[in-house]
Amino acid sequence: MYTLKWKIEKSETELDRWLIGGDLSNVRITKDSRAAHLESEIERLKCFLGEKELAEEALIIMVGHFRGLENIILKMKYIDGKTLREIANELGYSYQHIVNKHASAVNTIKLIESIN
């Protein structure tokens, strides 16, 4: 999400340069130029960022419903972005044990989703 936020800030800074008083305000913009579409691009990026933030909040809530090792594995994998092998190494469990616990948690999530 940091990259997405950076893209929004960069685009907003560029847009400011094209607006009245900006150093590019006297330059003519063609309909096919990037500058002509900056405002819509910023809105698109902001909408996408909002969707990602909502998904992240839902993920945090979902992970919070698990307890013990499954909670730790889900947090490390989906929030911290670690691989199952990295998780196994950090927690001192065998890779296969972590794979099995992760699969169990994912199956629980799929079951809950199928009920809803």
Number of C-alpha atoms within 10 A of each C-alpha: 11 8 8 14 13 11 16 20 13 13 18 16 12 15 19 15 15 20 12 10 10 13 11 15 14 11 8 11 13 9 9 8 10 11 17 15 12 17 14 10 17 18 12 13 17 16 12 14 17 12 12 14 13 12 12 15 12 12 15 15 11 14 20 13 9 17 9 7 14 20 18 16 25 25 19 16 16 14 13 10 12 14 13 19 15 15 21 17 13 9 14 10 12 12 15 12 12 22 16 12 16 20 13 13 19 14 12 13 14 12 11 10 9 8 6 6
